Amino acid sequence: MKRTTGAIAVSGVAALLLTACGGGTTDTPAAPMTTDTMSETGDAAQESSAAPADDSSATSGEAAPAASDGSSLVIWADDLRAAALQKHAKEFEAETGVPVKIQVVANEKLREQFKDSVGADAGPDIAVGAHDWLGELVQNNVVAPVQMAADVQSGFNPESIEAVTYEGQTYGVPYAVESIALIRNTALAPETPASMEDLVAQGKKLVEDGKTELIMTQEVGKEGNAYSLYPYLAAYGGGIFPLLDAGGFDGTKVIIDSPESIKGGEKISWLAKEKALSTNQDGSNVIPLFTEGKAAFMVSGPWAIQQIKDAGIDYAIEPIPDFEDGGETTPFLGVQTFYVSAKSKNPQIAQTFVQEFVSKPEVQISLFEAGDRPPALTAAYEQVAKDNADIQAWGEAAAGGTPMPNIPQMNSVWGPLGKAEADIVSGDAAADRLKTAQSEVEAALKQ
């Protein structure tokens, strides 16, 4: 597969469609769907429920999404991405003559529905989702390689290209990069904390003075949140899997109980003892506690900003502070991407859409406007960042971050590690609990 130059000619597209579908126009029902039970990157529970723009090509998220039958280009996306794509789908249709149908699928269900439907030789031509799905999707023959030309790749944030690369092959076109950061209520805390220790000290003083009730808010929950707490776990060079020199992770080795990870775990324990972390804080209340003024500091992501603005709070976005002893908080980077189905009924058209259309600055900017995630395309990022202090701040907060592992082994990690971290917050010894999590993950990897 190689990148084409320019949009496909209308006559060529019509021929491709007719060849693929025999002139039929009826959508094939999607395969039976299952709910995605894996921990996602944190945005599913936080995002707005805004409906897509009124358009006959979009369907309600309540109905089973239609599969492609070759008569049109079918894209599955959540409600925010679907709304942003409507205008550009019409532009693509006008340029190429290809009808584009955008099907709304709930964020927390999209991954499993995509995997299951393609496995049943159905599903969409294109799906929009997180990069950390990639290893599992490749392993299950769900997605097709995307051969971006070198000049196109060079226009993207390098980490975003790394995120959509698996075993040396790119499998998607990224459109947004996100990470968590420190969000500060500037009326309550006018000074940027110099370290995590300084943050805790400032937060304690505010509580003692009766100005707030909490030192900070951050998602933990009773079952834990390995994504949210990763910056502390990895602060001393630890983490989950070791990094490979060529990029990516070595999924054959687990380093959850390494001395470096245990030191990070001890920082999680310290934050809990100082009452900066609590399992009583989860996706349902972390943002409301902050917007109600009960804490001056919150560690969260771009999905929190609209609610903060709606609450009328003056805020600043900053990197999560490091520890005074040299521990460098390192957030995971999440990358949102466009995948091409391995069973697409319109593979050439789908490749053209993701390679040539999604890589346009105006498309990436529309997607940014729908979700406040910094664009992965450098030209689009620079365009929105010059007039948007928030985007500049998110970019700085993500600097030095680690793309979330896209290897299938991560499916065995989220639950055990998250629960171990929650137990550490509840009082378990970090070394003992991380050793148990190491054994649980290793056992799961052998199954």
C-alpha positions in Angstrom: 0.0 0.0 0.0 1.4 3.4 -0.8 0.1 6.9 -0.3 -1.8 8.3 -3.2 -1.4 11.9 -4.3 -4.5 14.0 -4.2 -8.1 12.9 -3.8 -9.3 10.0 -5.8 -11.1 11.0 -9.0 -14.9 10.8 -8.7 -15.2 8.3 -11.5 -12.5 6.0 -10.0 -14.3 6.1 -6.6 -17.6 5.2 -8.2 -16.1 2.3 -9.9 -14.5 1.1 -6.6 -17.8 1.4 -4.8 -19.7 -0.5 -7.4 -17.1 -3.2 -7.5 -17.2 -3.6 -3.7 -20.9 -3.7 -3.2 -22.4 -4.7 -6.5 -24.5 -1.6 -6.6 -26.3 -2.4 -3.3 -27.2 0.3 -0.8 -28.4 -1.6 2.3 -26.2 -1.4 5.5 -25.2 -4.8 6.9 -26.1 -5.1 10.6 -23.1 -5.1 12.9 -22.0 -8.2 14.7 -23.1 -8.7 18.3 -21.3 -6.2 20.6 -19.8 -6.4 24.0 -19.1 -3.7 26.5 -15.5 -2.6 26.9 -14.5 -3.4 30.5 -10.8 -2.4 30.3 -9.7 0.8 32.0 -9.4 3.6 29.4 -7.2 6.7 29.5 -9.5 8.6 31.7 -11.7 10.6 29.3 -14.6 8.2 28.8 -16.3 9.0 32.1 -15.4 12.7 31.9 -16.4 13.7 28.4 -19.4 15.7 27.4 -22.5 14.0 26.1 -23.1 16.5 23.4 -25.0 15.1 20.5 -23.6 15.1 17.0 -24.7 17.7 14.5 -28.0 17.1 13.0 -27.3 15.0 9.9 -28.9 12.0 8.3 -25.6 10.2 8.1 -25.2 10.1 11.9 -27.1 7.6 14.0 -28.0 7.6 17.7 -25.5 6.0 20.0 -28.3 3.9 21.4 -28.7 1.8 18.2 -26.2 -0.8 17.1 -23.8 1.0 14.7 -24.2 0.1 11.0 -21.5 -1.8 9.3 -20.0 -1.0 5.9 -21.3 -2.8 2.9 -19.1 -1.0 0.3 -21.7 1.6 -0.8 -20.3 4.3 1.4 -17.4 5.0 3.7 -18.5 4.1 7.2 -16.7 5.7 10.2 -17.3 4.8 13.8 -16.5 7.4 16.4 -17.8 8.6 19.8 -20.2 11.6 20.0 -17.6 14.3 20.2 -15.5 13.1 17.3 -18.6 12.3 15.3 -19.9 15.9 15.7 -16.5 17.4 14.6 -16.3 15.1 11.6 -19.7 16.0 10.1 -18.6 19.1 8.2 -15.4 17.4 6.9 -17.3 14.3 5.9 -19.4 16.4 3.6 -16.3 18.0 2.1 -14.8 14.6 1.4 -18.0 13.5 -0.2 -18.1 16.7 -2.4 -14.4 16.2 -3.5 -14.7 12.4 -4.2 -18.3 11.5 -4.7 -18.0 9.0 -1.8 -20.9 9.1 0.6 -19.6 9.1 4.2 -21.7 7.7 7.1 -20.6 8.5 10.6 -21.9 6.1 13.2 -21.9 7.2 16.9 -20.6 4.5 19.3 -20.2 5.1 23.0 -16.5 5.7 23.9 -16.4 2.9 26.5 -17.9 0.4 24.0 -16.1 1.3 20.8 -13.0 -0.8 21.2 -14.8 -4.1 21.8 -17.5 -3.4 19.2 -14.8 -2.6 16.6 -12.8 -5.8 17.5 -15.8 -8.1 17.6 -17.5 -6.8 14.4 -14.3 -7.0 12.3 -13.8 -10.5 13.7 -17.2 -11.3 12.3 -16.2 -9.8 8.9 -18.4 -6.7 9.5 -17.8 -3.4 11.1 -16.7 0.0 9.8 -14.2 1.1 7.2 -12.6 3.4 9.8 -12.7 3.7 13.6 -11.5 6.5 15.8 -10.0 5.5 19.1 -7.1 5.5 21.5 -3.6 4.3 20.4 -3.2 1.9 23.3 -5.7 -0.4 21.6 -3.2 -1.0 18.8 -1.3 -4.1 19.9 -4.5 -6.1 20.6 -6.1 -4.9 17.4 -3.0 -6.0 15.4 -2.9 -9.3 17.2 -6.5 -10.0 16.3 -6.1 -8.8 12.7 -8.5 -5.9 13.2 -6.6 -3.1 11.6 -4.6 -2.6 8.4 -1.2 -0.9 8.1 -1.2 2.7 7.1 1.8 3.6 5.0 2.2 7.4 5.6 4.8 9.0 3.3 7.9 10.2 5.1 7.1 13.9 4.5 3.6 13.4 6.0 5.0 11.6 9.1 7.5 14.4 9.7 4.7 16.8 10.1 3.4 15.1 13.2 4.5 15.1 16.8 7.2 12.4 16.9 5.6 10.8 20.0 2.3 10.5 18.2 3.9 8.6 15.4 5.7 6.3 17.9 2.3 5.7 19.6 0.7 4.4 16.4 3.7 2.2 15.5 3.7 -1.4 16.4 6.7 -3.7 15.6 8.0 -1.2 13.1 4.8 -0.7 11.2 2.4 2.3 11.5 -1.3 1.4 11.8 -3.1 4.7 12.1 -3.0 8.5 11.6 -2.9 10.4 14.9 -4.9 13.5 15.5 -4.5 14.5 19.2 -2.1 14.0 22.0 -3.2 14.2 25.6 -1.7 13.8 29.1 -2.7 14.7 32.6 -1.3 17.8 34.3 -1.7 19.9 37.4 -4.6 22.3 37.2 -4.5 25.0 39.8 -7.2 27.4 41.1 -5.2 30.6 40.9 -7.5 32.5 43.3 -6.8 30.0 46.1 -3.2 29.1 45.1 -1.6 32.1 43.3 1.9 30.5 43.3 3.0 27.6 41.2 4.2 24.8 43.6 8.0 24.3 43.3 7.7 20.6 44.0 5.1 17.9 45.1 6.2 18.6 48.7 5.5 22.3 48.2 2.1 21.5 46.7 1.2 19.4 49.7 2.4 22.1 52.1 0.3 24.8 50.3 -2.7 22.5 50.2 -2.4 21.7 54.0 -2.2 25.5 54.8 -5.3 26.1 52.8 -7.2 23.4 54.6 -5.9 24.6 58.0 -7.1 28.2 57.1 -10.5 26.9 56.2 -10.2 28.0 52.6 -10.5 24.4 51.2 -11.4 21.0 52.4 -8.8 18.9 50.5 -5.2 19.2 49.6 -5.8 18.1 46.0 -8.1 16.0 43.9 -6.9 13.1 41.7 -8.7 10.0 40.4 -7.9 6.9 42.4 -11.1 5.0 43.3 -11.6 1.8 45.2 -10.2 -0.3 42.3 -7.4 2.1 41.5 -6.4 4.0 38.3 -3.1 2.9 36.9 -3.2 5.7 34.3 -3.8 8.4 36.8 -1.0 7.4 39.2 1.6 6.4 36.7 3.5 9.7 37.0 4.5 8.8 40.6 5.1 5.1 39.9 7.6 6.0 37.1 9.2 9.0 38.8 12.4 7.2 39.6 12.8 5.2 36.4 10.3 2.4 37.1 7.0 1.7 35.6 5.4 -1.4 34.0 7.5 -2.7 31.2 11.1 -1.6 30.3 11.6 0.7 27.3 13.3 -0.7 24.2 16.2 1.3 22.7 14.4 1.3 19.4 11.2 2.7 21.0 8.2 1.0 22.5 8.1 -1.5 25.4 9.5 -5.0 26.1 6.3 -6.9 26.9 8.2 -10.0 28.0 9.5 -8.3 31.2 7.6 -6.8 34.0 9.2 -4.2 36.3 6.3 -3.4 38.6 8.3 -4.7 41.6 11.7 -3.2 40.6 13.5 -1.0 43.2 12.7 2.1 41.0 8.9 1.2 40.8 8.8 0.5 44.6 10.4 3.9 45.3 7.6 5.4 43.2 5.1 3.4 45.0 6.4 4.7 48.3 5.7 8.2 47.0 2.1 7.2 46.4 2.0 6.0 50.0 3.5 9.3 51.2 0.9 11.3 49.3 -1.9 9.2 50.8 -0.5 9.6 54.3 -0.4 13.3 53.8 -4.1 13.1 52.7 -3.3 14.3 49.1 -4.6 11.0 47.6 -7.8 9.1 48.6 -9.7 6.1 47.2 -12.8 8.1 47.9 -12.0 10.2 44.8 -12.9 8.7 41.5 -14.2 9.7 38.1 -17.5 10.8 39.5 -16.3 13.4 41.9 -12.7 14.5 41.2 -13.7 17.4 38.9 -16.8 18.5 40.9 -14.7 18.7 44.1 -12.4 21.0 42.3 -15.0 23.1 40.6 -16.8 23.5 44.0 -13.7 25.1 45.4 -13.0 22.2 47.8 -9.4 21.9 46.6 -7.0 24.3 45.0 -5.1 21.7 43.1 -6.3 18.9 40.8 -4.4 16.4 38.6 -6.5 15.7 35.6 -6.7 16.1 31.8 -8.1 18.3 29.1 -11.5 16.8 29.6 -11.9 18.7 32.8 -11.4 22.2 31.4 -14.9 22.9 30.2 -16.4 22.1 33.6 -13.9 24.4 35.2 -14.7 27.2 32.8 -18.4 26.7 33.4 -17.8 27.1 37.1 -16.2 30.4 36.5 -12.8 29.4 38.1 -9.6 31.1 37.1 -7.1 28.4 36.5 -3.6 27.5 35.4 -2.4 24.3 33.7 1.1 23.2 34.6 3.3 20.1 34.6 2.8 17.8 37.6 5.5 19.0 40.1 8.6 16.8 40.6 9.7 15.5 44.0 12.4 17.4 45.9 14.7 14.3 46.0 14.9 14.2 42.2 11.9 12.1 41.3 10.6 13.3 37.9 6.8 12.8 37.5 6.3 11.3 34.1 2.7 11.1 32.7 1.5 8.7 30.1 0.8 10.3 26.8 -2.5 9.2 25.1 -2.8 9.6 21.4 -6.2 9.6 19.6 -6.0 8.0 16.1 -7.9 7.0 13.0 -7.7 3.2 12.3 -8.5 1.5 9.0 -10.3 -1.8 9.4 -8.5 -4.9 8.1 -11.9 -6.0 6.7 -12.8 -2.6 5.2 -15.1 -2.9 2.2 -13.5 0.3 0.8 -9.8 -0.1 1.8 -8.3 2.3 -0.8 -10.9 5.0 -0.1 -10.4 4.5 3.7 -6.6 4.8 3.3 -7.1 8.0 1.3 -9.4 9.5 4.0 -7.0 8.8 6.9 -3.8 9.6 5.1 -4.8 12.7 3.1 -7.8 14.1 4.8 -7.2 13.5 8.5 -3.7 15.0 8.0 -5.1 18.3 6.9 -4.6 21.1 9.5 -8.3 22.2 9.3 -9.5 18.7 10.1 -7.2 18.4 13.0 -8.3 21.8 14.3 -12.0 20.8 14.1 -11.2 17.7 16.2 -9.3 19.9 18.6 -12.2 22.2 19.0 -14.5 19.3 19.9 -12.3 18.0 22.7 -9.6 20.5 23.6 -6.8 17.9 23.0 -3.7 19.4 21.4 -3.5 18.4 17.7 -0.9 15.8 16.8 -0.1 17.6 13.5 2.5 20.2 14.2 1.1 22.8 11.9 -2.4 22.5 13.5 -0.9 22.6 17.0 1.1 25.8 16.2 -2.0 27.4 14.7 -4.2 26.8 17.8 -1.4 27.2 20.4 -0.5 30.8 19.3 -3.8 32.1 20.5 -4.6 29.5 23.2 -2.6 29.5 26.4 -4.2 26.3 27.5 -2.9 24.4 24.5 0.6 25.8 25.1 0.3 24.6 28.7 -0.9 21.1 27.8 2.0 20.9 25.4 4.5 21.8 28.1 2.9 19.4 30.6 3.2 16.6 28.1 6.9 17.2 27.3 9.0 14.2 28.3 5.9 12.0 28.7 5.8 8.4 27.7 3.4 7.1 25.1 1.1 4.7 26.8 2.2 1.1 25.9 0.3 -0.1 22.9 1.3 -3.7 23.4 -1.4 -6.3 24.0 0.2 -7.3 27.3 -1.2 -4.1 28.8 -4.6 -5.8 29.1 -3.1 -7.9 31.9 -1.8 -4.8 33.7 -4.5 -2.2 34.3 -6.6 -4.2 36.8 -3.9 -5.7 39.0 -1.7 -2.6 39.0 -4.6 -0.2 39.6 -5.9 -2.3 42.5 -2.4 -2.5 44.0 -2.0 1.3 43.9 -5.4 1.7 45.5 -4.4 -0.6 48.3 -1.2 1.3 48.8 -3.3 4.5 49.1 -5.4 2.6 51.7 -2.3 1.8 53.7 -0.7 -1.4 52.3 3.1 -1.4 52.2 4.3 -0.4 48.7 7.0 -3.0 48.3 4.8 -5.9 49.4 1.8 -4.8 47.3 3.8 -4.2 44.2 5.5 -7.6 44.5 2.0 -9.2 44.6 0.9 -7.1 41.5 4.1 -8.2 39.7 3.2 -11.9 40.4 -0.4 -11.3 39.3 0.6 -9.7 36.0 3.2 -12.3 35.2 0.7 -15.1 35.9 -1.8 -13.4 33.6 0.8 -13.0 30.8 1.4 -16.8 30.9 -2.3 -17.6 30.3 
